[in-house]
Amino acid sequence: MYVRCFISGILVAILLLALPGCKPKEDKADAYASGSAPPDMAQTIRALTRGLQPIAVANVSKPQHIGRRCVVVARTPERRDPPPPPLGMVRLMGPTIVYTAEIHDVSADAIEIKADYPSSDMVKIVAIPKADIQSIHLGE
């Protein structure tokens, strides 16, 4: 009788310890879709934009800003352009994409940025719609 009570007590203790861990986990992507960036994404963006001046998208102009180094934070596009960009040009962080390049061209509805492929004469040019841009930071 004593053994049966002891085993029943252990089973009850195991159930009490296991039940709180059985709730479904919250999806991190859903948690940050409401607006705030995950802490590691915010730190990465801060590190990439250190020493760069933030500028409004509407203030980016052709003669003054073409050829300047920039970091563009934008929404992730629906499609991906082949060939893949050079290493370090694009960082995909959930619903946000961060481009590190230089301004190639500015039009009324988009900003084109370019980055050189290492050990090659080829460049990757990406057109980013101004409506998707969340922030731009410019270097010298």
Beta strands, then each sheet from edge to edge (+ up, - down):
strand 1: 53-55
strand 2: 69-75
strand 3: 90-93
strand 4: 96-106
strand 5: 110-116
strand 6: 123-129
strand 7: 133-138
sheet 1: 1+ 7- 2+ 4- 3+
sheet 2: 1+ 7- 2+ 4- 5+ 6-
end
